[in-house]
Amino acid sequence: MTTLDLVLEPWWLSVCRLAADAPWPSEPGDSPVFSVTRTPHELSVVCCAGDEPEGSLVEAGWRAFGIVGPLALDLVGVVASVTVPLATADVGVFILSTYDTDLVLVKSSDVDLAMRTLDTAGHRLSLR
């Protein structure tokens, strides 16, 4: 598997769900993370705690491990090299991909276990 540099970001995040036909939410002014994805079935928002769109179903308490990038879009096995060890340790994830990198979100209660698991898997971890 691929060895990666991962940074535990300081943000506390929420994953939110709105109806598929909900209006596009306004981006908060200086939030370091705000991602909106629409499918035919839902509108999902990943944002910092406190920036959740009004009326959304909120799953709060997430933390993000940022994979240090930029990563080539055709690089194979990046997400698997993180998610497979975490799945083996029974740590659930929510993946947020961007053009340059990926954020691997884990529940805050799983951060310590995730850090030990990723270290054991050979990844290099740091805190921001």
Residue pairs with C-beta under 8 A, 6 or more apart in sequence:
1 77
1 80
1 81
1 84
1 121
1 122
2 75
2 77
2 78
2 81
3 81
3 122
3 123
3 124
4 67
4 68
4 78
4 81
4 82
4 123
4 124
5 67
5 68
5 123
5 124
5 126
6 65
6 66
6 67
6 68
6 82
6 104
6 118
6 123
6 124
6 125
6 126
7 65
7 66
7 68
7 125
7 126
7 127
7 128
8 63
8 64
8 65
8 111
8 115
8 125
8 126
8 127
8 128
9 32
9 63
9 64
9 65
9 66
9 103
9 128
10 127
10 128
11 32
11 33
11 48
11 49
11 63
11 64
12 48
12 49
12 60
12 61
12 62
12 63
12 108
13 33
13 46
13 47
13 48
13 49
13 62
13 63
13 64
13 105
14 45
14 46
14 47
14 48
14 49
14 51
14 52
14 58
14 59
14 60
14 61
14 62
15 44
15 45
15 46
15 58
15 59
15 62
15 94
15 105
16 44
16 45
16 46
16 47
16 52
16 53
16 56
16 57
16 58
16 59
17 42
17 43
17 44
17 45
17 56
17 57
18 25
18 42
18 43
18 44
18 45
18 53
18 55
18 56
18 57
19 42
19 43
20 38
20 39
20 40
20 41
20 42
20 43
22 43
22 53
22 55
24 36
24 38
24 43
25 36
25 43
25 45
25 53
27 34
28 34
28 47
28 48
28 51
31 47
31 48
31 51
32 48
33 46
33 47
33 48
33 64
33 96
33 103
34 45
34 46
34 47
34 48
34 51
35 45
35 46
35 47
35 96
35 98
36 43
36 44
36 45
37 43
37 44
37 45
38 44
45 52
45 53
45 56
46 94
46 96
46 105
47 53
49 60
52 58
52 60
61 107
61 108
61 109
62 94
62 105
62 106
62 107
62 108
63 105
63 106
63 107
63 108
63 111
64 96
64 103
64 104
64 105
65 82
65 103
65 104
65 105
65 106
65 114
65 118
65 125
66 101
66 102
66 103
66 128
67 78
67 82
67 101
67 102
67 103
67 104
68 101
69 100
69 101
69 102
70 99
70 100
70 101
71 78
71 100
71 101
71 102
73 99
78 102
79 95
79 97
79 102
79 104
81 121
81 123
82 93
82 102
82 104
82 118
82 121
82 123
83 93
83 95
83 104
85 117
85 118
85 120
85 121
86 92
86 93
86 104
86 106
86 114
86 117
86 118
87 93
88 117
89 113
89 114
89 117
91 106
91 110
91 113
91 114
91 117
92 106
92 107
92 110
93 104
93 105
93 106
94 105
94 106
95 102
95 103
95 104
95 105
96 102
96 103
96 105
97 103
106 114
115 125
118 125
119 125
